[in-house]
Amino acid sequence: MATLPFSPAADRNKQPILEALRELLPARGRALEIASGTGQHAAWLGAGLPGWEWQPTEANSTALPTIAAWVRQAGASNVRPPCLLDVMEPQWPSDEETLASAFARPFDAIFCANMLHISPWTACKALMQGARRHLAADSGLLLIYGPFLEHGVPTSPGNRDFDASLRTQNPVWGLRQREAVEEEATRCGLRLRQRLAMPANNLLLVFGFH
């Protein structure tokens, strides 16, 4: 593990996320993970949800070998090879071979953790549009994990400082207003089904078509 890129935050939140997904998802299905990062979530969630085929993706091609290495280390044979996917592109993924195989059928779930606050707001719009294209229309779920701002809910000091730090690094970054994210989802035919409070002042937002 020491030789692989390691995210302490991903390591801390992987088990609470897994427990939530076990409650939310059926025993079997196909999941698309957007912005897999180091691959720690793909490895852990894939291993913890053996009935699910898990497709990790990343916009940064240099991250793909790391994701694959984490998955091998976890022995998660149900996790597919990671593929290059830029959420902002009109076609997911750009690689035609992967598109013809893993993306030929709709996904039962799309999972995205800790991306919205380190992306421009247009990435949220693109995520919703991609979910509309690739989620199963009857029962598909979009699951978004991370810190959010909310009307009428006091922002924790940690999240307030984190938001300020992000905006200092990049003016188009920052914690997103949960209600604004919900608005974008509504434009794509998705509605917020559940708002789950998670450890360390994070939320898991669950969207579906019905």
N, CA, C and O of each residue as an XYZ file, in Angstrom:
840
protein
N       0.828     -1.204      0.000
C       0.000      0.000      0.000
C       0.861      1.252      0.000
O       0.494      2.249     -0.621
N       2.004      1.219      0.687
C       2.846      2.397      0.819
C       3.398      2.850     -0.527
O       3.750      4.018     -0.689
N       3.477      1.941     -1.492
C       4.040      2.299     -2.787
C       3.004      2.941     -3.715
O       3.368      3.473     -4.764
N       1.746      2.901     -3.353
C       0.688      3.457     -4.201
C       0.263      4.836     -3.689
O       0.277      5.074     -2.481
N      -0.114      5.742     -4.588
C      -0.689      7.012     -4.141
C      -1.859      6.745     -3.196
O      -2.681      5.861     -3.437
N      -1.917      7.515     -2.132
C      -2.848      7.214     -1.040
C      -3.568      8.484     -0.611
O      -2.933      9.507     -0.352
N      -4.899      8.418     -0.535
C      -5.713      9.531     -0.057
C      -6.242      9.198      1.339
O      -7.069      8.297      1.475
N      -5.787      9.902      2.377
C      -6.309      9.642      3.729
C      -7.822      9.816      3.808
O      -8.498      9.051      4.496
N      -8.361     10.818      3.107
C      -9.813     11.048      3.154
C     -10.570      9.871      2.556
O     -11.577      9.431      3.109
N     -10.084      9.359      1.424
C     -10.745      8.205      0.796
C     -10.691      6.994      1.715
O     -11.635      6.206      1.776
N      -9.588      6.852      2.424
C      -9.455      5.723      3.337
C     -10.424      5.850      4.513
O     -10.985      4.855      4.973
N     -10.618      7.086      4.998
C     -11.516      7.295      6.136
C     -12.975      7.076      5.776
O     -13.741      6.534      6.572
N     -13.362      7.499      4.569
C     -14.802      7.471      4.264
C     -15.256      6.237      3.496
O     -16.449      6.074      3.241
N     -14.314      5.358      3.121
C     -14.696      4.223      2.270
C     -15.679      3.278      2.948
O     -16.598      2.783      2.295
N     -15.510      3.015      4.242
C     -16.414      2.075      4.915
C     -17.804      2.660      5.140
O     -18.789      1.971      4.874
N     -17.933      3.913      5.625
C     -19.286      4.488      5.725
C     -20.012      4.532      4.388
O     -21.222      4.311      4.332
N     -19.279      4.818      3.300
C     -19.915      4.830      1.979
C     -20.378      3.423      1.606
O     -21.494      3.239      1.119
N     -19.521      2.435      1.836
C     -19.886      1.053      1.522
C     -21.136      0.632      2.285
O     -22.032      0.014      1.711
N     -21.203      0.959      3.561
C     -22.365      0.581      4.364
C     -23.639      1.234      3.821
O     -24.700      0.610      3.791
N     -23.525      2.499      3.391
C     -24.691      3.186      2.836
C     -25.117      2.548      1.517
O     -26.308      2.355      1.273
N     -24.141      2.220      0.664
C     -24.479      1.619     -0.628
C     -25.102      0.238     -0.458
O     -25.973     -0.149     -1.237
N     -24.667     -0.497      0.540
C     -25.267     -1.812      0.801
C     -26.743     -1.678      1.156
O     -27.540     -2.561      0.838
N     -27.109     -0.590      1.806
C     -28.505     -0.345      2.156
C     -29.314      0.145      0.961
O     -30.494     -0.178      0.826
N     -28.672      0.926      0.097
C     -29.384      1.585     -1.001
C     -29.542      0.716     -2.251
O     -30.538      0.816     -2.967
N     -28.552     -0.129     -2.497
C     -28.496     -0.844     -3.769
C     -28.978     -2.284     -3.648
O     -28.863     -2.883     -2.579
N     -29.505     -2.839     -4.707
C     -29.852     -4.273     -4.693
C     -28.588     -5.126     -4.679
O     -27.476     -4.598     -4.712
N     -28.759     -6.417     -4.630
C     -27.608     -7.315     -4.507
C     -26.738     -7.321     -5.754
O     -25.536     -7.575     -5.669
N     -27.332     -7.044     -6.914
C     -26.574     -7.122     -8.174
C     -26.865     -5.922     -9.065
O     -27.934     -5.316     -8.994
N     -25.896     -5.597     -9.901
C     -26.088     -4.497    -10.838
C     -24.771     -4.086    -11.464
O     -23.734     -4.717    -11.254
N     -24.837     -3.016    -12.235
C     -23.660     -2.470    -12.910
C     -23.502     -1.015    -12.490
O     -24.439     -0.223    -12.600
N     -22.308     -0.667    -12.006
C     -22.067      0.691    -11.511
C     -20.955      1.366    -12.296
O     -19.955      0.745    -12.657
N     -21.152      2.640    -12.548
C     -20.149      3.491    -13.175
C     -19.655      4.468    -12.124
O     -20.448      5.201    -11.533
N     -18.348      4.484    -11.886
C     -17.772      5.453    -10.954
C     -17.109      6.579    -11.745
O     -16.261      6.333    -12.602
N     -17.504      7.806    -11.448
C     -16.931      8.991    -12.081
C     -15.852      9.561    -11.169
O     -16.050      9.678     -9.960
N     -14.705      9.916    -11.756
C     -13.608     10.542    -11.006
C     -13.118      9.614     -9.885
O     -13.241      9.935     -8.703
N     -12.572      8.479    -10.270
C     -12.139      7.464     -9.298
C     -10.891      7.846     -8.518
O     -10.581      7.210     -7.510
N     -10.165      8.873     -8.961
C      -9.016      9.350     -8.195
C      -7.919      8.316     -8.062
O      -7.434      7.783     -9.061
N      -7.524      8.028     -6.827
C      -6.472      7.033     -6.590
C      -6.929      5.619     -6.903
O      -6.107      4.750     -7.193
N      -8.240      5.378     -6.845
C      -8.771      4.027     -7.040
C      -9.102      3.316     -5.749
O      -9.550      2.169     -5.772
N      -8.890      3.978     -4.614
C      -9.165      3.331     -3.327
C     -10.655      2.993     -3.173
O     -11.007      1.919     -2.684
N     -11.521      3.919     -3.596
C     -12.953      3.639     -3.508
C     -13.349      2.505     -4.447
O     -14.113      1.621     -4.058
N     -12.842      2.520     -5.673
C     -13.183      1.462     -6.634
C     -12.801      0.095     -6.079
O     -13.572     -0.859     -6.175
N     -11.610      0.009     -5.502
C     -11.131     -1.261     -4.953
C     -11.983     -1.702     -3.765
O     -12.392     -2.861     -3.687
N     -12.250     -0.781     -2.845
C     -12.974     -1.118     -1.615
C     -14.446     -1.407     -1.888
O     -14.991     -2.399     -1.403
N     -15.077     -0.548     -2.656
C     -16.500     -0.728     -2.935
C     -16.732     -1.932     -3.840
O     -17.701     -2.670     -3.664
N     -15.842     -2.127     -4.805
C     -15.958     -3.299     -5.661
C     -15.851     -4.587     -4.868
O     -16.643     -5.511     -5.048
N     -14.849     -4.638     -3.976
C     -14.668     -5.836     -3.149
C     -15.837     -6.030     -2.188
O     -16.222     -7.159     -1.884
N     -16.402     -4.910     -1.712
C     -17.493     -4.991     -0.736
C     -18.857     -5.226     -1.350
O     -19.815     -5.544     -0.646
N     -18.949     -5.068     -2.679
C     -20.213     -5.294     -3.395
C     -19.953     -6.327     -4.491
O     -19.971     -5.985     -5.673
N     -19.713     -7.584     -4.118
C     -19.278     -8.593     -5.092
C     -20.300     -8.907     -6.172
O     -19.941     -9.448     -7.218
N     -21.566     -8.578     -5.940
C     -22.588     -8.823     -6.950
C     -22.659     -7.729     -8.003
O     -23.460     -7.810     -8.934
N     -21.832     -6.716     -7.861
C     -21.858     -5.583     -8.768
C     -20.646     -5.577     -9.690
O     -19.522     -5.837     -9.261
N     -20.892     -5.277    -10.957
C     -19.804     -4.993    -11.887
C     -19.505     -3.501    -11.751
O     -20.389     -2.662    -11.924
N     -18.255     -3.184    -11.442
C     -17.874     -1.801    -11.122
C     -16.939     -1.279    -12.200
O     -15.912     -1.891    -12.494
N     -17.305     -0.130    -12.794
C     -16.489      0.475    -13.848
C     -15.874      1.786    -13.351
O     -16.560      2.808    -13.315
N     -14.591      1.773    -12.966
C     -13.947      3.022    -12.559
C     -13.521      3.847    -13.769
O     -13.228      3.304    -14.835
N     -13.492      5.170    -13.587
C     -13.065      6.065    -14.662
C     -12.291      7.237    -14.069
O     -12.420      7.558    -12.887
N     -11.485      7.866    -14.917
C     -10.750      9.067    -14.507
C     -10.508      9.938    -15.730
O     -10.348      9.432    -16.841
N     -10.481     11.255    -15.519
C     -10.177     12.182    -16.605
C      -8.676     12.296    -16.834
O      -8.228     12.704    -17.905
N      -7.899     11.927    -15.805
C      -6.442     12.010    -15.875
C      -5.874     10.640    -16.224
O      -5.964      9.708    -15.425
N      -5.297     10.516    -17.399
C      -4.816      9.207    -17.865
C      -3.713      8.634    -16.986
O      -3.559      7.415    -16.902
N      -2.936      9.507    -16.326
C      -1.836      9.007    -15.482
C      -2.354      8.291    -14.243
O      -1.606      7.554    -13.601
N      -3.628      8.498    -13.897
C      -4.199      7.840    -12.716
C      -4.654      6.415    -12.998
O      -4.843      5.644    -12.057
N      -4.833      6.043    -14.249
C      -5.405      4.736    -14.572
C      -4.561      3.571    -14.058
O      -5.129      2.625    -13.511
N      -3.228      3.590    -14.205
C      -2.441      2.479    -13.650
C      -2.560      2.358    -12.134
O      -2.551      1.252    -11.594
N      -2.673      3.498    -11.446
C      -2.822      3.467     -9.984
C      -4.148      2.843     -9.586
O      -4.205      2.037     -8.658
N      -5.212      3.214    -10.286
C      -6.525      2.631    -10.001
C      -6.471      1.119    -10.193
O      -6.953      0.360     -9.352
N      -5.885      0.692    -11.300
C      -5.780     -0.744    -11.582
C      -4.967     -1.457    -10.508
O      -5.276     -2.591    -10.141
N      -3.931     -0.796    -10.005
C      -3.086     -1.409     -8.972
C      -3.850     -1.579     -7.664
O      -3.730     -2.613     -7.008
N      -4.634     -0.573     -7.277
C      -5.447     -0.701     -6.064
C      -6.461     -1.836     -6.193
O      -6.694     -2.590     -5.249
N      -7.052     -1.941     -7.371
C      -8.047     -3.001     -7.597
C      -7.389     -4.373     -7.522
O      -7.945     -5.294     -6.924
N      -6.207     -4.520     -8.123
C      -5.486     -5.811     -8.048
C      -5.157     -6.151     -6.608
O      -5.308     -7.298     -6.187
N      -4.714     -5.172     -5.859
C      -4.343     -5.395     -4.460
C      -5.544     -5.868     -3.639
O      -5.405     -6.679     -2.723
N      -6.732     -5.346     -3.984
C      -7.953     -5.746     -3.261
C      -8.494     -7.083     -3.741
O      -9.354     -7.670     -3.084
N      -8.006     -7.573     -4.874
C      -8.511     -8.833     -5.419
C      -9.952     -8.742     -5.866
O     -10.695     -9.722     -5.805
N     -10.349     -7.546     -6.323
C     -11.748     -7.332     -6.719
C     -11.924     -7.671     -8.192
O     -11.778     -6.809     -9.059
N     -12.235     -8.917     -8.467
C     -12.331     -9.388     -9.855
C     -13.557     -8.846    -10.580
O     -13.640     -8.947    -11.804
N     -14.512     -8.273     -9.847
C     -15.713     -7.710    -10.453
C     -15.517     -6.257    -10.895
O     -16.437     -5.642    -11.434
N     -14.327     -5.712    -10.668
C     -14.036     -4.338    -11.090
C     -13.359     -4.372    -12.453
O     -12.325     -5.017    -12.622
N     -13.940     -3.680    -13.420
C     -13.408     -3.641    -14.768
C     -12.157     -2.763    -14.842
O     -11.934     -1.936    -13.957
N     -11.348     -2.930    -15.874
C     -10.195     -2.047    -16.055
C     -10.659     -0.588    -16.122
O     -11.656     -0.292    -16.780
N      -9.958      0.318    -15.457
C     -10.367      1.727    -15.484
C     -10.242      2.300    -16.889
O      -9.365      1.909    -17.659
N     -11.132      3.232    -17.208
C     -11.069      3.861    -18.533
C     -11.044      5.376    -18.398
O     -11.426      5.934    -17.369
N     -10.593      6.014    -19.442
C     -10.488      7.467    -19.485
C     -11.869      8.063    -19.752
O     -12.521      7.723    -20.739
N     -12.303      8.950    -18.868
C     -13.603      9.597    -19.044
C     -13.528     11.006    -18.499
O     -13.274     11.213    -17.312
N     -13.746     11.964    -19.362
C     -13.842     13.369    -18.965
C     -15.317     13.714    -18.879
O     -16.028     13.688    -19.884
N     -15.774     14.036    -17.683
C     -17.207     14.271    -17.470
C     -17.738     15.384    -18.360
O     -18.930     15.418    -18.664
N     -16.858     16.305    -18.786
C     -17.276     17.446    -19.589
C     -17.502     17.096    -21.063
O     -18.121     17.865    -21.798
N     -17.003     15.947    -21.486
C     -17.159     15.557    -22.882
C     -18.601     15.110    -23.174
O     -19.252     14.530    -22.305
N     -19.096     15.373    -24.372
C     -20.480     14.987    -24.696
C     -20.668     13.484    -24.841
O     -21.796     12.995    -24.780
N     -19.565     12.735    -25.035
C     -19.650     11.274    -25.118
C     -18.823     10.656    -24.003
O     -17.657     11.002    -23.810
N     -19.439      9.742    -23.276
C     -18.724      8.997    -22.216
C     -18.564      7.565    -22.675
O     -19.555      6.971    -23.101
N     -17.385      6.967    -22.617
C     -16.082      7.643    -22.659
C     -15.750      7.968    -24.111
O     -16.522      7.665    -25.020
N     -14.590      8.590    -24.315
C     -14.219      8.952    -25.681
C     -13.694      7.747    -26.454
O     -13.718      7.728    -27.685
N     -13.216      6.737    -25.715
C     -12.667      5.531    -26.345
C     -13.805      4.670    -26.916
O     -14.678      4.212    -26.178
N     -13.783      4.463    -28.200
C     -14.888      3.755    -28.867
C     -14.997      2.292    -28.431
O     -16.097      1.748    -28.333
N     -13.846      1.659    -28.169
C     -13.875      0.243    -27.776
C     -14.563      0.064    -26.434
O     -15.393     -0.830    -26.269
N     -14.216      0.924    -25.466
C     -14.870      0.855    -24.157
C     -16.338      1.223    -24.273
O     -17.192      0.623    -23.621
N     -16.624      2.214    -25.106
C     -18.009      2.628    -25.307
C     -18.853      1.472    -25.824
O     -20.002      1.303    -25.418
N     -18.282      0.683    -26.715
C     -19.021     -0.421    -27.321
C     -19.190     -1.600    -26.369
O     -20.066     -2.440    -26.574
N     -18.363     -1.671    -25.336
C     -18.458     -2.804    -24.413
C     -19.137     -2.403    -23.104
O     -20.322     -2.678    -22.920
N     -18.414     -1.766    -22.204
C     -18.958     -1.459    -20.883
C     -20.122     -0.477    -20.931
O     -21.007     -0.537    -20.077
N     -20.143      0.429    -21.913
C     -21.161      1.470    -21.956
C     -22.293      1.163    -22.933
O     -23.136      2.019    -23.202
N     -22.310     -0.038    -23.454
C     -23.345     -0.391    -24.431
C     -24.724     -0.477    -23.789
O     -25.736     -0.221    -24.442
N     -24.761     -0.839    -22.507
C     -26.029     -0.935    -21.776
C     -26.065      0.119    -20.675
O     -25.014      0.568    -20.218
N     -27.256      0.516    -20.245
C     -27.352      1.493    -19.156
C     -26.777      0.924    -17.854
O     -26.750     -0.289    -17.646
N     -26.327      1.816    -17.001
C     -25.824      1.433    -15.676
C     -26.957      1.522    -14.656
O     -27.867      2.342    -14.779
N     -26.877      0.662    -13.656
C     -27.870      0.674    -12.584
C     -27.556      1.740    -11.538
O     -28.439      2.174    -10.798
N     -26.303      2.152    -11.482
C     -25.897      3.197    -10.539
C     -24.708      3.960    -11.112
O     -23.847      3.389    -11.781
N     -24.680      5.252    -10.839
C     -23.509      6.083    -11.118
C     -23.084      6.689     -9.789
O     -23.886      7.318     -9.098
N     -21.815      6.494     -9.435
C     -21.285      6.954     -8.158
C     -20.198      7.997     -8.410
O     -19.300      7.784     -9.225
N     -20.285      9.114     -7.711
C     -19.302     10.188     -7.864
C     -18.998     10.778     -6.495
O     -19.888     11.310     -5.832
N     -17.754     10.685     -6.076
C     -17.353     11.177     -4.752
C     -16.322     12.296     -4.879
O     -15.340     12.182     -5.612
N     -16.570     13.366     -4.155
C     -15.578     14.436     -3.974
C     -15.049     15.008     -5.291
O     -13.855     15.272     -5.427
N     -15.944     15.195     -6.250
C     -15.540     15.815     -7.511
C     -16.075     17.231     -7.662
O     -15.365     18.107     -8.155
N     -17.313     17.469     -7.247
C     -17.979     18.719     -7.573
C     -17.257     19.944     -7.015
O     -17.262     21.002     -7.646
N     -16.640     19.815     -5.846
C     -16.006     20.989     -5.239
C     -14.603     21.273     -5.790
O     -14.029     22.321     -5.493
N     -14.051     20.362     -6.582
C     -12.750     20.625     -7.210
C     -12.895     20.641     -8.735
O     -11.996     20.227     -9.468
N     -14.037     21.126     -9.183
C     -14.350     21.242    -10.606
C     -15.127     22.532    -10.812
O     -15.704     23.058     -9.861
N     -15.154     23.054    -12.038
C     -16.038     24.194    -12.304
C     -17.491     23.761    -12.214
O     -17.793     22.572    -12.317
N     -18.381     24.705    -12.025
C     -19.804     24.389    -11.892
C     -20.344     23.647    -13.107
O     -21.282     22.858    -12.989
N     -19.755     23.899    -14.276
C     -20.213     23.217    -15.489
C     -20.042     21.699    -15.381
O     -20.724     20.952    -16.083
N     -19.136     21.236    -14.508
C     -18.961     19.789    -14.321
C     -20.195     19.178    -13.670
O     -20.535     18.029    -13.951
N     -20.869     19.931    -12.804
C     -22.103     19.426    -12.191
C     -23.168     19.255    -13.262
O     -23.863     18.239    -13.304
N     -23.291     20.257    -14.130
C     -24.264     20.156    -15.220
C     -23.950     18.959    -16.115
O     -24.846     18.213    -16.509
N     -22.663     18.786    -16.430
C     -22.252     17.685    -17.301
C     -22.504     16.331    -16.642
O     -22.878     15.372    -17.317
N     -22.300     16.252    -15.330
C     -22.555     15.006    -14.604
C     -24.026     14.622    -14.709
O     -24.351     13.459    -14.947
N     -24.909     15.591    -14.533
C     -26.346     15.311    -14.609
C     -26.746     14.891    -16.018
O     -27.550     13.974    -16.190
N     -26.195     15.550    -17.014
C     -26.519     15.197    -18.397
C     -26.016     13.793    -18.742
O     -26.690     13.034    -19.439
N     -24.823     13.460    -18.246
C     -24.290     12.120    -18.468
C     -25.114     11.058    -17.761
O     -25.322      9.966    -18.289
N     -25.585     11.387    -16.561
C     -26.433     10.442    -15.829
C     -27.725     10.187    -16.596
O     -28.208      9.056    -16.653
N     -28.274     11.231    -17.179
C     -29.507     11.063    -17.976
C     -29.257     10.120    -19.155
O     -30.127      9.326    -19.516
N     -28.067     10.210    -19.752
C     -27.756      9.369    -20.915
C     -27.464      7.927    -20.525
O     -27.814      7.012    -21.269
N     -26.832      7.701    -19.378
C     -26.266      6.377    -19.096
C     -26.915      5.611    -17.944
O     -26.571      4.452    -17.714
N     -27.838      6.224    -17.222
C     -28.518      5.506    -16.147
C     -29.730      4.759    -16.677
O     -30.414      5.225    -17.587
N     -29.987      3.586    -16.093
C     -31.212      2.848    -16.409
C     -32.417      3.719    -16.058
O     -32.522      4.225    -14.940
N     -33.317      3.886    -17.010
C     -34.412      4.843    -16.857
C     -35.418      4.436    -15.792
O     -36.100      5.294    -15.231
N     -35.525      3.143    -15.502
C     -36.543      2.716    -14.554
C     -36.062      2.766    -13.101
O     -36.760      3.272    -12.223
N     -34.850      2.231    -12.861
C     -34.423      2.089    -11.464
C     -33.024      2.640    -11.190
O     -32.509      2.473    -10.085
N     -32.404      3.287    -12.166
C     -31.038      3.767    -11.983
C     -30.925      4.848    -10.916
O     -31.823      5.676    -10.756
N     -29.812      4.830    -10.189
C     -29.560      5.804     -9.125
C     -28.252      6.551     -9.387
O     -27.248      5.955     -9.777
N     -28.285      7.858     -9.167
C     -27.076      8.685     -9.167
C     -26.745      8.993     -7.718
O     -27.565      9.557     -6.994
N     -25.525      8.619     -7.289
C     -25.110      8.778     -5.899
C     -23.921      9.734     -5.853
O     -22.860      9.442     -6.405
N     -24.101     10.873     -5.194
C     -23.062     11.900     -5.123
C     -22.659     12.092     -3.669
O     -23.489     12.383     -2.808
N     -21.362     11.921     -3.415
C     -20.836     12.026     -2.049
C     -19.895     13.215     -1.941
O     -19.119     13.493     -2.856
N     -19.970     13.910     -0.820
C     -19.015     14.977     -0.575
C     -19.565     16.020      0.384
O     -20.660     15.851      0.919
N     -18.809     17.109      0.611
C     -19.289     18.206      1.458
C     -20.127     19.182      0.634
O     -19.829     19.437     -0.533
N     -21.169     19.722      1.249
C     -22.053     20.662      0.566
C     -22.423     21.804      1.500
O     -22.330     21.683      2.721
N     -22.840     22.906      0.909
C     -23.490     23.982      1.633
C     -24.997     23.777      1.489
O     -25.459     23.265      0.468
N     -25.772     24.177      2.512
C     -27.221     24.016      2.452
C     -27.906     25.210      3.094
O     -27.463     25.720      4.123
N     -28.990     25.647      2.472
C     -29.785     26.729      3.047
C     -30.370     26.271      4.385
O     -30.923     25.176      4.490
N     -30.243     27.108      5.384
C     -30.840     26.811      6.679
C     -30.086     25.805      7.512
O     -30.537     25.450      8.601
N     -28.934     25.328      7.027
C     -28.125     24.368      7.781
C     -26.767     25.019      8.060
O     -26.048     25.355      7.119
N     -26.403     25.202      9.333
C     -25.119     25.842      9.633
C     -23.947     25.056      9.034
O     -23.890     23.831      9.136
N     -23.030     25.774      8.417
C     -21.843     25.141      7.845
C     -20.823     24.927      8.947
O     -20.524     25.851      9.703
N     -20.284     23.717      9.048
C     -19.297     23.423     10.083
C     -18.050     24.278      9.859
O     -17.748     24.629      8.718
N     -17.317     24.621     10.929
C     -16.083     25.398     10.768
C     -15.100     24.727      9.813
O     -14.426     25.405      9.038
N     -15.017     23.389      9.867
C     -14.104     22.665      8.982
C     -14.479     22.834      7.525
O     -13.611     23.066      6.683
N     -15.769     22.722      7.215
C     -16.221     22.893      5.833
C     -16.088     24.339      5.376
O     -15.802     24.601      4.208
N     -16.296     25.282      6.301
C     -16.143     26.697      5.953
C     -14.682     26.997      5.582
O     -14.412     27.684      4.596
N     -13.755     26.477      6.376
C     -12.333     26.670      6.089
C     -11.927     25.957      4.803
O     -11.131     26.476      4.020
N     -12.480     24.764      4.592
C     -12.175     23.989      3.388
C     -12.642     24.740      2.144
O     -11.926     24.804      1.144
N     -13.842     25.305      2.211
C     -14.388     26.068      1.093
C     -13.490     27.264      0.766
O     -13.190     27.520     -0.400
N     -13.067     27.990      1.793
C     -12.194     29.149      1.577
C     -10.873     28.733      0.966
O     -10.344     29.418      0.090
N     -10.334     27.601      1.428
C      -9.064     27.101      0.902
C      -9.192     26.724     -0.569
O      -8.308     27.026     -1.370
N     -10.283     26.070     -0.921
C     -10.505     25.675     -2.316
C     -10.591     26.894     -3.227
O     -10.006     26.905     -4.310
N     -11.315     27.911     -2.794
C     -11.497     29.100     -3.621
C     -10.196     29.892     -3.764
O     -10.002     30.604     -4.749
N      -9.312     29.765     -2.781
C      -7.996     30.394     -2.878
C      -7.148     29.677     -3.924
O      -6.413     30.307     -4.685
N      -7.261     28.341     -3.949
C      -6.502     27.555     -4.926
C      -6.986     27.793     -6.347
O      -6.191     27.903     -7.281
N      -8.325     27.872     -6.497
C      -8.911     28.050     -7.827
C     -10.270     28.736     -7.653
O     -11.145     28.197     -6.976
N     -10.459     29.910     -8.251
C     -11.710     30.655     -8.023
C     -12.967     29.954     -8.517
O     -14.068     30.325     -8.108
N     -12.840     28.949     -9.387
C     -14.040     28.240     -9.869
C     -14.328     26.991     -9.033
O     -15.305     26.288     -9.291
N     -13.481     26.708     -8.030
C     -13.725     25.600     -7.118
C     -14.545     26.087     -5.922
O     -14.808     27.281     -5.778
N     -14.940     25.149     -5.075
C     -15.636     25.492     -3.845
C     -16.785     24.551     -3.569
O     -17.291     23.890     -4.475
N     -17.201     24.492     -2.301
C     -18.332     23.645     -1.929
C     -19.584     24.124     -2.650
O     -19.830     25.325     -2.761
N     -20.370     23.174     -3.136
C     -21.569     23.504     -3.906
C     -22.810     23.549     -3.013
O     -22.927     22.820     -2.028
N     -23.717     24.424     -3.395
C     -24.985     24.510     -2.690
C     -25.815     23.283     -3.061
O     -26.069     23.022     -4.237
N     -26.225     22.550     -2.057
C     -26.967     21.315     -2.314
C     -28.224     21.585     -3.140
O     -28.568     20.797     -4.021
N     -28.895     22.671     -2.865
C     -30.115     22.988     -3.590
C     -29.834     23.280     -5.070
O     -30.653     22.960     -5.931
N     -28.676     23.888     -5.366
C     -28.310     24.167     -6.755
C     -28.016     22.873     -7.506
O     -28.363     22.733     -8.678
N     -27.376     21.935     -6.823
C     -27.115     20.619     -7.421
C     -28.438     19.921     -7.713
O     -28.612     19.306     -8.765
N     -29.352     20.025     -6.781
C     -30.669     19.406     -6.960
C     -31.406     20.032     -8.156
O     -32.094     19.335     -8.902
N     -31.253     21.351     -8.327
C     -31.870     22.038     -9.466
C     -31.357     21.500    -10.800
O     -32.128     21.270    -11.732
N     -30.040     21.305    -10.871
C     -29.452     20.773    -12.107
C     -29.965     19.361    -12.382
O     -30.227     18.996    -13.528
N     -30.103     18.578    -11.322
C     -30.628     17.219    -11.475
C     -32.055     17.256    -12.024
O     -32.413     16.476    -12.907
N     -32.855     18.166    -11.490
C     -34.244     18.282    -11.923
C     -34.337     18.604    -13.405
O     -35.223     18.101    -14.096
N     -33.432     19.436    -13.898
C     -33.425     19.783    -15.322
C     -33.191     18.557    -16.203
O     -33.577     18.543    -17.372
N     -32.557     17.532    -15.637
C     -32.264     16.314    -16.402
C     -33.212     15.175    -16.058
O     -32.947     14.021    -16.397
N     -34.317     15.492    -15.385
C     -35.326     14.490    -15.085
C     -35.060     13.680    -13.839
O     -35.753     12.695    -13.584
N     -34.062     14.077    -13.047
C     -33.733     13.366    -11.812
C     -34.266     14.141    -10.618
O     -34.304     15.371    -10.635
N     -34.677     13.422     -9.586
C     -35.107     14.103     -8.368
C     -34.359     13.528     -7.174
O     -33.948     12.367     -7.181
N     -34.191     14.351     -6.158
C     -33.498     13.917     -4.948
C     -34.406     12.974     -4.167
O     -35.485     13.360     -3.718
N     -33.956     11.747     -4.015
C     -34.736     10.765     -3.258
C     -34.344     10.734     -1.786
O     -35.195     10.627     -0.904
N     -33.036     10.830     -1.537
C     -32.573     10.777     -0.150
C     -31.377     11.698      0.043
O     -30.551     11.864     -0.854
N     -31.302     12.286      1.218
C     -30.157     13.071      1.665
C     -29.639     12.393      2.925
O     -30.258     12.479      3.985
N     -28.515     11.726      2.804
C     -27.977     10.966      3.929
C     -26.795     11.704      4.543
O     -25.813     12.002      3.862
N     -26.899     11.993      5.829
C     -25.780     12.608      6.546
C     -24.693     11.558      6.767
O     -24.971     10.450      7.227
N     -23.461     11.917      6.437
C     -22.331     11.008      6.539
C     -21.306     11.598      7.509
O     -21.403     12.772      7.865
N     -20.321     10.798      7.943
C     -19.307     11.317      8.871
C     -18.542     12.510      8.303
O     -18.499     12.715      7.090
N     -17.947     13.284      9.190
C     -17.093     14.426      8.844
C     -17.840     15.474      8.023
O     -17.270     16.088      7.121
N     -19.128     15.675      8.342
C     -19.939     16.724      7.705
C     -20.061     16.571      6.194
O     -20.114     17.563      5.467
N     -20.106     15.332      5.726
C     -20.351     15.044      4.323
C     -21.792     14.573      4.138
O     -22.480     14.232      5.099
N     -22.229     14.564      2.880
C     -23.555     14.063      2.543
C     -23.443     13.035      1.431
O     -22.513     13.075      0.626
N     -24.392     12.121      1.392
C     -24.581     11.246      0.240
C     -25.962     11.582     -0.322
O     -26.990     11.338      0.311
N     -25.955     12.149     -1.528
C     -27.203     12.530     -2.188
C     -27.594     11.449     -3.179
O     -26.784     11.025     -4.004
N     -28.833     11.009     -3.092
C     -29.322      9.903     -3.922
C     -30.406     10.432     -4.863
O     -31.459     10.887     -4.415
N     -30.138     10.368     -6.172
C     -31.075     10.854     -7.164
C     -31.605      9.690     -8.011
O     -30.888      8.723     -8.269
N     -32.852      9.795     -8.434
C     -33.448      8.807     -9.327
C     -34.424      9.489    -10.264
O     -34.749     10.663    -10.086
N     -34.889      8.760    -11.255
C     -35.787      9.334    -12.246
C     -37.241      9.400    -11.783
O     -38.033     10.157    -12.344
N     -37.596      8.621    -10.772
C     -39.005      8.588    -10.352
C     -39.119      8.940     -8.878
O     -40.223      8.968     -8.333
